[in-house]
Structure formats: structure tokens, C-alpha cells
Amino acid sequence: MATRTFAGGIHPPEYKEQTNSLPVEQIDLPQQVIIPLHQHTGAPCTPKVNVGESVTVGQVIGDSDAFISAPVHSSVAGHVVAIEPLPYFNNTRVLSVVIEVEGDQVWVPDQDPLDYRDINVEDIRQAVRQAGVVGLGGAAFPTHVKLTPPKNKPIDSVIINGCECEPYLTCDHRIMLERPQDVVLGANIARKAVGASKVYIGIETNKPDAIRVMQEVAGEEQDMEVVPLEVKYPEGAEKQLIKAVLDRRVPPGKLPSEVGALVQNVGTAVAIAEAVTLGKPLFERVLTVTGPCIAQPKNLKIRIGTPVSHVLEQCGGFSQTPRKVIMGGPMTGWAQSSLDVPVVKGTSGIVALPESMVSEAKWHNCVRCGKCVKACPMFLLPNFIGMYAEAHNYDKAEKFDVLDCFECGACAYVCPSRRPLVQFFRNAKAEIMARRRRA
């Protein structure tokens, strides 16, 4: 089939065969959940409950008055036993609500199912905001903000991201196979919210069954097209997906609205559908647990706040001692120092890798081979940015557009000197943003 793509990128091994044919399963609830109050891009939430209080499934336990933020809900029924800073997946500490699980754990809608065609645009955005929906592809940007584009930036195209280009992960693949109607419903709601005329569903060609299923369902809709895409990393990155599907280039430092586009992950589309039609808060998500060290790899629907240790127990534990456990995919995820951290809204996977797959080789100076420049999907110069960031010359790193890097890891993957470029860039970006805040 004819495919589209973008310039640059890499072709790492896919490693999806362990789980791409496994249906999504439910797991037993843990005894406790740990729910961080900052699971999204933007302002953190403040607690709306106190220690000792009883909570129900779907109850708001944290919120903020900021526009760029998203409320946090209890994923279980029980009582609050602590509210304190606790370890987070990115190796920081975040104010979190600890809930002892007890009682009936079923979420019951407080409204009859609604037809989105009978709901006005502002009510759609408000429903999405109240449900705490954020991007489930990993960035966790508040979805109601994306559904509220600037009035002078009309949106004509909604792109549903079904690429799932990260190695190992298959949760989005399973969502498209098992809930295609909900993906399409969420896409139509997003289309109405931003006033777009066309919907595209981008799927890499290593998922022919998902392409076929989504074509069957999308074919019944007006102006909705499934777009087969080349298998390449990072095909699912927002700006690269827009280039591949629409042949439009988002200018440096600008948002997709600049070129009339809105991008939503397939899991986010389902969450939008549930929020608007059922009033369901985002308190659970689908993720993939996989890797050579996992005894029973699975695709699971998991309550937010479930400790990683409990998730791993539900997958039979480790078949061999892992050298690295990653939350997210191996390209953009975060290595964990503790298995007691919780699953959050942006957790798309848990990947456990053995010693043989984890390189501990010492990194060396740049050899000026240019491979990172060729691989960079943002047309940056990772070699120069890396040298400046390593030398703490953050002014130069900023001039070379380090802030445009979205940390896909393609440069580090191809680097023959094994330079930790993503870590250099993260440190530089953090310092630059800290300087801006101080100024």
C-alpha cells in the first residue's frame, strides 16, 4: 500500500511480537494507590481532600484554577491515608494522595449517555476538562486546551495518532482493534470542538489489522480517512505526523494550530468519547507491560496510581533479573530507581530489559560523523547542541534551538560515540527555562 512519511528518523527493531496479539486485560486492584497531583503539562493541582476522608471512584481529589492544568480523580474507593511528596516516574517527588482501597470499586455514571451532536462546543470542552483528560501518548498535555485553539488560528484537520512508533508498545494497537467505534467517536467530538472539516487516522503499516478495522469503521463517516504511514521512528511525533499526513511543516517554536491541525492519540480519543458522552473521568488507562524480563507480557487496563510493583506481580513478575525497568517506551521513557512509583496518566508502558540489552559503554567525544544530523526529525544540529550543553554553554545551546528538541532519542540511537545527548538536552532545557522563570 502507498505510504507517507517525513524526512529523517530511524528504524530501530520493533519488538512488538510479544504483545501485539494479546487482548487488553483487567488486573486485580492493589491495596493502596498513590495518585500524584501533577500528572500533566502545566500547573499542578492542590488537594481537594484531607487525610482520613473517604473517597469514591472518579471523585475529584485535586484541581487548579489555571487554564493549562487538569483535575485529578480518585481511581478507587477507599479512604485517604496520606498526602505528601512521593517519588515520581521522572525521578522527582510530587505531592501525592495515598488511598487505602476498600468498598465497591465500580464507577457508576451520574448521567445517561449523551449524543455529542446535541452538545455545544463549550460544553464539550468543559466536559473534557472536568474529566481530567490529557494526552495519553506520553506528553500529557491537557486536552481541553488543545480543543480550544486561538480564534485567529482556524483548524481544518484533526489527526488521530495510531502510529505507536515506540518499540515494544502495543496498547494503542489493541485499542484500535478492540474499540474502533470509540476512537472514531472521540475523533468526531474533537472535530466538532475545533470546527475541523476533515479527520485523518494515521497508522503505521506494521499494523495491517488495525488499518483494516479502522478503515471499516471510518468508512461509514463523512470526511474521515485512514492514512497508512511508513514504519519509522518517530513517525508518531506531533510535528512529524502533521508533515507526513498533511505535508505541512509546523514552524520552529510554533504549535500545530499554526498550520490548521490538531493531533490526538487514539487512547486520548477514547477518553474524549467517554468524558463527553458518559461523563467518565480519566482514572484508568491501557498500557503495555513487556520486555525480555517480563514473565507474562500483557496489555492491561490499569487504574491510575497503581504501583509498578503491583503491575509486575500481575504479570508473573520477572523471568530474569532486569538491568533496567523503563516507564514508557525505550526511546523516550524513564529508567526507574524504584518499583514503588505509580502508573500515571501518561504511562504508555512498562518495559523490563536484561543486562545484554542495556549498554553501559563509556561515551566519548563527538567524532563529527553527522549521523545525528541526518537522523534528527526536527532538522537540528544535535552534535553542536550536545557539545554546548555538555560544556554548560546554555546560551549557545539555546541559539542552536535546543528548545525545539522533543527528546525523541534518534540522535543518541545512531551516535557511534554513545554520547548521552538526550540527557544533555534535558539538562540544557531545564536550565534555560529556570533562567527564564528567574528573569
C-alpha positions as CSV (number, residue, x, y, z in Angstrom):
1,M,0.0,0.0,0.0
2,A,1.2,3.6,-0.6
3,T,2.7,5.1,2.5
4,R,3.6,8.6,3.6
5,T,6.4,9.7,6.0
6,F,8.7,12.6,7.0
7,A,12.4,13.4,6.4
8,G,14.9,12.0,8.9
9,G,14.2,9.4,11.6
10,I,15.5,5.9,12.3
11,H,14.4,2.3,12.1
12,P,15.0,0.6,15.5
13,P,13.9,-3.0,16.0
14,E,10.2,-3.1,16.7
15,Y,10.0,-5.9,19.4
16,K,6.1,-5.8,19.3
17,E,5.5,-9.5,18.7
18,Q,5.3,-10.3,22.4
19,T,2.1,-8.4,22.9
20,N,0.5,-7.2,19.7
21,S,-1.9,-10.2,19.5
22,L,-2.8,-10.1,23.2
23,P,-6.2,-8.6,24.1
24,V,-6.4,-6.0,26.9
25,E,-6.9,-7.5,30.3
26,Q,-8.1,-6.1,33.7
27,I,-5.9,-6.7,36.8
28,D,-6.7,-7.0,40.5
29,L,-6.6,-3.8,42.4
30,P,-3.7,-3.1,44.8
31,Q,-4.2,-2.5,48.5
32,Q,-3.1,1.1,48.0
33,V,-2.9,3.6,45.2
34,I,-0.6,6.6,45.0
35,I,-2.1,9.4,42.9
36,P,0.2,12.3,42.1
37,L,-1.4,15.7,41.8
38,H,0.7,16.8,38.9
39,Q,0.3,14.3,36.0
40,H,0.1,16.8,33.2
41,T,1.9,19.6,31.4
42,G,1.0,22.9,33.2
43,A,0.1,24.0,36.7
44,P,0.0,21.3,39.5
45,C,-3.2,20.6,41.4
46,T,-3.9,21.4,45.0
47,P,-5.5,18.7,47.2
48,K,-9.3,18.8,47.4
49,V,-9.5,16.0,50.1
50,N,-8.0,15.6,53.6
51,V,-6.3,12.7,55.3
52,G,-9.0,10.4,56.8
53,E,-11.6,11.3,54.3
54,S,-13.5,8.6,52.3
55,V,-13.4,8.9,48.5
56,T,-15.3,7.2,45.7
57,V,-14.2,6.1,42.3
58,G,-14.0,9.1,40.0
59,Q,-14.1,11.7,42.7
60,V,-12.0,14.9,42.2
61,I,-9.1,14.9,44.6
62,G,-7.0,17.6,43.1
63,D,-7.6,20.7,40.9
64,S,-6.2,24.0,39.8
65,D,-7.7,27.3,38.7
66,A,-5.0,27.5,35.9
67,F,-6.2,27.1,32.3
68,I,-3.3,24.8,31.4
69,S,-3.9,22.2,34.0
70,A,-6.2,19.2,34.5
71,P,-8.0,17.9,37.6
72,V,-7.0,14.6,39.2
73,H,-9.6,12.0,40.2
74,S,-9.5,9.1,42.6
75,S,-9.2,5.8,40.7
76,V,-10.6,3.8,43.6
77,A,-13.0,3.9,46.5
78,G,-11.4,4.0,49.9
79,H,-10.0,6.4,52.5
80,V,-7.1,8.9,52.3
81,V,-4.2,7.8,54.5
82,A,-1.6,10.4,53.4
83,I,-1.0,13.5,51.3
84,E,2.7,14.1,50.9
85,P,5.5,14.4,48.3
86,L,6.4,10.9,47.0
87,P,8.7,9.5,44.3
88,Y,7.5,10.2,40.7
89,F,8.4,8.4,37.5
90,N,10.8,11.1,36.4
91,N,12.9,10.8,39.5
92,T,11.5,13.8,41.3
93,R,9.0,14.0,44.1
94,V,5.4,15.1,43.6
95,L,2.7,15.9,46.1
96,S,0.5,12.7,46.0
97,V,-2.7,11.4,47.6
98,V,-2.3,7.9,49.0
99,I,-5.6,6.0,49.2
100,E,-6.3,2.7,51.0
101,V,-8.6,0.6,48.8
102,E,-11.9,-0.5,50.3
103,G,-15.5,-0.9,49.4
104,D,-17.3,-1.0,46.0
105,Q,-14.8,-0.3,43.2
106,V,-17.3,0.2,40.3
107,W,-17.6,3.6,38.7
108,V,-21.3,4.4,38.1
109,P,-22.2,7.2,35.6
110,D,-24.3,10.0,37.0
111,Q,-25.8,10.8,33.6
112,D,-27.5,9.0,30.8
113,P,-25.3,8.6,27.6
114,L,-25.4,11.8,25.6
115,D,-25.2,12.3,21.8
116,Y,-22.3,14.7,21.1
117,R,-24.2,16.2,18.2
118,D,-26.6,17.7,20.8
119,I,-23.8,19.3,22.9
120,N,-22.4,22.7,22.1
121,V,-18.7,23.3,21.7
122,E,-18.1,25.0,25.1
123,D,-19.9,22.1,26.9
124,I,-17.6,19.6,25.1
125,R,-14.5,21.4,26.2
126,Q,-15.8,21.7,29.8
127,A,-16.7,18.0,29.9
128,V,-13.2,17.1,28.7
129,R,-11.7,19.5,31.3
130,Q,-13.8,18.2,34.2
131,A,-12.8,14.6,33.3
132,G,-9.1,15.5,33.6
133,V,-8.3,14.2,30.1
134,V,-4.7,14.7,28.9
135,G,-2.7,13.3,26.0
136,L,-2.2,9.6,26.6
137,G,0.7,9.3,24.2
138,G,3.1,10.4,26.8
139,A,3.2,14.2,26.7
140,A,0.1,14.5,29.0
141,F,-0.9,18.0,27.7
142,P,-4.4,19.0,28.9
143,T,-6.8,18.0,26.1
144,H,-9.3,20.8,26.7
145,V,-6.5,23.3,25.9
146,K,-5.9,21.6,22.6
147,L,-9.6,21.7,21.9
148,T,-9.6,25.5,22.4
149,P,-7.4,26.8,19.6
150,P,-6.8,30.5,19.2
151,K,-9.6,32.2,17.4
152,N,-7.2,33.5,14.7
153,K,-5.9,30.0,14.1
154,P,-8.7,28.0,12.4
155,I,-8.3,24.2,12.5
156,D,-9.3,22.4,9.3
157,S,-7.8,18.9,10.1
158,V,-7.9,16.6,13.0
159,I,-5.2,13.8,13.0
160,I,-5.7,10.7,15.2
161,N,-2.3,9.3,16.0
162,G,-2.3,5.5,15.7
163,C,1.3,5.2,14.8
164,E,2.7,3.8,18.1
165,C,6.2,4.0,16.7
166,E,8.0,3.3,20.0
167,P,9.5,-0.2,20.1
168,Y,7.7,-2.8,22.4
169,L,4.5,-0.8,23.0
170,T,1.2,-2.2,21.6
171,C,-1.5,-0.7,23.7
172,D,-2.7,1.8,21.0
173,H,-2.7,-1.1,18.5
174,R,-5.1,-3.0,20.8
175,I,-7.3,0.0,21.4
176,M,-7.8,0.4,17.6
177,L,-8.7,-3.3,17.3
178,E,-10.9,-3.6,20.3
179,R,-12.6,-0.1,20.4
180,P,-12.5,1.3,16.9
181,Q,-16.0,2.8,17.3
182,D,-14.9,4.8,20.3
183,V,-11.8,6.0,18.6
184,V,-14.0,7.3,15.7
185,L,-16.5,8.8,18.2
186,G,-13.7,10.7,20.0
187,A,-12.3,11.9,16.7
188,N,-15.8,13.3,15.7
189,I,-16.1,15.0,19.0
190,A,-12.7,16.6,18.6
191,R,-13.6,17.6,15.1
192,K,-16.7,19.4,16.3
193,A,-14.9,21.1,19.2
194,V,-12.4,22.7,16.9
195,G,-14.6,23.1,13.8
196,A,-12.5,20.9,11.5
197,S,-13.8,19.6,8.2
198,K,-11.6,16.5,7.9
199,V,-10.3,13.7,10.1
200,Y,-7.3,11.6,9.3
201,I,-6.3,8.5,11.2
202,G,-2.5,7.8,10.8
203,I,-1.4,4.2,11.3
204,E,2.0,2.6,10.5
205,T,1.9,-0.3,8.1
206,N,3.2,-2.8,10.6
207,K,-0.4,-2.8,11.9
208,P,-2.4,-4.0,8.9
209,D,-5.2,-5.4,11.0
210,A,-5.7,-2.1,12.7
211,I,-5.6,-0.3,9.3
212,R,-8.3,-2.7,8.1
213,V,-10.5,-2.4,11.1
214,M,-10.3,1.4,11.3
215,Q,-11.0,1.7,7.6
216,E,-14.2,-0.3,8.0
217,V,-15.4,1.9,10.8
218,A,-14.1,5.2,9.5
219,G,-15.5,4.4,6.1
220,E,-19.0,5.0,7.5
221,E,-18.1,8.6,8.5
222,Q,-18.0,11.7,6.3
223,D,-14.6,13.1,5.5
224,M,-12.7,10.6,7.6
225,E,-9.7,8.9,6.1
226,V,-7.2,6.2,7.3
227,V,-3.7,7.1,6.2
228,P,-1.1,4.3,6.0
229,L,2.3,5.5,7.2
230,E,5.9,4.2,6.8
231,V,7.2,2.3,9.7
232,K,9.7,4.7,11.1
233,Y,10.6,6.3,14.4
234,P,9.4,8.9,15.4
235,E,6.5,8.8,12.9
236,G,4.0,9.4,15.7
237,A,5.6,12.7,16.9
238,E,3.2,15.5,16.5
239,K,5.0,17.7,14.0
240,Q,6.4,14.7,12.0
241,L,2.9,13.2,11.8
242,I,1.5,16.5,10.5
243,K,4.2,16.6,7.9
244,A,3.6,13.0,6.8
245,V,-0.2,13.3,6.7
246,L,-0.8,16.8,5.6
247,D,2.5,17.8,4.1
248,R,2.5,20.9,6.3
249,R,5.6,22.0,8.3
250,V,5.0,23.4,11.7
251,P,7.4,26.4,12.1
252,P,10.0,26.2,14.9
253,G,8.6,27.2,18.2
254,K,5.1,27.1,16.9
255,L,2.1,24.8,17.7
256,P,0.1,22.6,15.2
257,S,-2.7,25.2,15.2
258,E,-0.3,27.4,13.2
259,V,-0.9,25.1,10.2
260,G,-4.5,24.3,10.9
261,A,-4.0,20.9,12.6
262,L,-4.9,19.2,15.8
263,V,-3.3,15.9,16.8
264,Q,-4.8,13.4,19.3
265,N,-3.6,10.0,20.3
266,V,-6.1,7.1,19.8
267,G,-6.3,6.5,23.6
268,T,-7.0,10.2,24.1
269,A,-9.8,9.9,21.5
270,V,-11.4,7.2,23.5
271,A,-11.0,9.2,26.7
272,I,-12.7,12.2,25.0
273,A,-15.6,10.0,23.9
274,E,-16.1,8.7,27.5
275,A,-15.8,12.1,29.0
276,V,-18.3,13.8,26.8
277,T,-20.9,11.0,26.3
278,L,-20.7,9.4,29.7
279,G,-19.1,12.0,32.0
280,K,-16.4,9.5,32.8
281,P,-13.2,10.9,34.4
282,L,-9.8,9.7,33.3
283,F,-9.0,7.4,36.2
284,E,-7.7,4.4,34.2
285,R,-5.8,3.7,31.1
286,V,-4.5,0.9,28.8
287,L,-0.7,0.3,28.8
288,T,1.7,-2.5,27.7
289,V,3.9,-4.4,30.1
290,T,6.6,-6.2,28.2
291,G,10.3,-6.9,27.6
292,P,12.5,-10.0,27.8
293,C,12.5,-9.9,31.6
294,I,8.7,-10.0,32.0
295,A,7.3,-13.5,32.7
296,Q,3.9,-12.8,31.2
297,P,3.8,-9.8,28.9
298,K,0.4,-8.2,28.7
299,N,-1.7,-5.3,27.5
300,L,-3.6,-4.1,30.6
301,K,-6.2,-1.6,31.7
302,I,-4.9,-0.2,34.9
303,R,-6.2,2.2,37.5
304,I,-4.1,5.4,37.8
305,G,-2.0,5.3,40.9
306,T,-1.3,1.5,40.8
307,P,2.3,0.9,41.9
308,V,4.5,-0.5,39.3
309,S,5.5,-3.4,41.6
310,H,1.8,-4.5,41.8
311,V,1.5,-4.3,38.0
312,L,4.6,-6.5,37.6
313,E,3.2,-9.0,40.1
314,Q,0.1,-9.3,37.9
315,C,2.3,-10.2,35.0
316,G,4.0,-13.0,36.9
317,G,7.0,-11.0,38.0
318,F,10.4,-11.2,36.3
319,S,11.5,-14.2,34.3
320,Q,15.1,-13.0,34.7
321,T,16.7,-10.1,36.7
322,P,16.3,-6.9,34.7
323,R,19.1,-4.4,34.3
324,K,16.7,-1.6,33.6
325,V,12.9,-1.0,34.1
326,I,11.5,1.8,31.9
327,M,8.2,3.6,32.3
328,G,7.1,4.5,28.7
329,G,8.9,3.2,25.7
330,P,12.7,2.5,25.5
331,M,13.3,5.6,23.3
332,T,11.6,8.3,25.3
333,G,10.8,6.6,28.6
334,W,12.4,7.0,32.0
335,A,14.5,4.4,33.8
336,Q,13.2,3.7,37.3
337,S,15.2,3.6,40.5
338,S,12.2,2.2,42.4
339,L,9.3,-0.1,41.5
340,D,7.1,1.7,44.1
341,V,6.3,4.6,41.8
342,P,2.7,4.7,40.4
343,V,1.3,4.4,37.0
344,V,0.1,7.9,35.9
345,K,-2.0,9.2,33.0
346,G,1.0,9.4,30.7
347,T,2.3,5.9,31.3
348,S,2.1,4.1,28.0
349,G,4.2,1.1,29.0
350,I,6.5,-0.7,31.4
351,V,9.5,-2.3,29.7
352,A,12.0,-4.5,31.5
353,L,15.3,-5.1,29.8
354,P,18.1,-7.5,30.6
355,E,21.8,-6.8,31.0
356,S,22.5,-7.9,27.4
357,M,20.3,-5.1,26.0
358,V,21.5,-2.3,28.2
359,S,24.7,-0.6,27.0
360,E,26.9,0.6,29.8
361,A,29.8,1.5,27.4
362,K,31.6,4.7,28.2
363,W,30.7,7.6,25.9
364,H,33.3,9.5,24.0
365,N,33.8,12.9,22.4
366,C,31.9,13.7,19.2
367,V,33.6,12.4,16.1
368,R,31.8,14.8,13.7
369,C,30.3,11.9,11.7
370,G,27.0,13.8,11.2
371,K,24.8,10.8,11.7
372,C,22.7,12.6,14.4
373,V,22.1,15.5,12.0
374,K,20.8,13.1,9.3
375,A,18.5,11.3,11.9
376,C,17.1,14.4,13.6
377,P,13.4,14.8,12.6
378,M,13.5,18.4,13.7
379,F,16.4,19.4,11.4
380,L,18.5,20.4,14.3
381,L,22.3,20.0,14.8
382,P,22.4,17.6,17.8
383,N,26.2,17.4,17.5
384,F,26.7,21.1,18.3
385,I,23.9,21.3,20.8
386,G,25.4,18.4,22.6
387,M,28.8,19.9,22.8
388,Y,27.5,23.2,24.1
389,A,25.2,21.6,26.6
390,E,28.0,19.4,27.9
391,A,30.1,22.5,28.4
392,H,27.2,24.2,30.2
393,N,27.2,26.9,27.5
394,Y,23.4,27.1,27.6
395,D,23.3,30.4,25.7
396,K,24.8,28.8,22.7
397,A,22.6,25.7,23.1
398,E,19.6,28.0,23.0
399,K,20.8,29.7,19.9
400,F,21.0,26.3,18.3
401,D,17.4,25.7,19.1
402,V,17.7,23.1,21.9
403,L,14.2,24.1,23.0
404,D,12.8,22.7,19.7
405,C,14.1,19.2,20.6
406,F,11.3,16.9,21.8
407,E,13.8,14.3,23.1
408,C,12.9,11.5,20.7
409,G,16.4,10.0,21.2
410,A,17.1,9.3,17.5
411,C,20.4,11.2,17.7
412,A,21.6,9.2,20.7
413,Y,20.5,5.9,19.0
414,V,22.7,6.5,16.0
415,C,25.7,8.1,17.8
416,P,28.8,5.9,17.4
417,S,30.4,7.6,20.4
418,R,27.4,6.6,22.6
419,R,27.0,10.2,23.8
420,P,24.1,10.8,26.2
421,L,22.6,13.5,24.0
422,V,19.1,13.4,25.4
423,Q,20.3,13.8,28.9
424,F,22.5,16.8,27.8
425,F,19.5,18.3,26.1
426,R,17.2,17.8,29.0
427,N,19.6,19.5,31.4
428,A,20.1,22.4,29.0
429,K,16.4,22.9,28.5
430,A,15.7,22.8,32.2
431,E,18.4,25.4,32.9
432,I,17.2,27.7,30.1
433,M,13.6,27.5,31.4
434,A,14.8,28.1,35.0
435,R,16.7,31.2,33.9
436,R,13.6,32.5,32.1
437,R,11.5,32.0,35.2
438,R,14.0,33.8,37.3
439,A,14.1,36.7,34.8
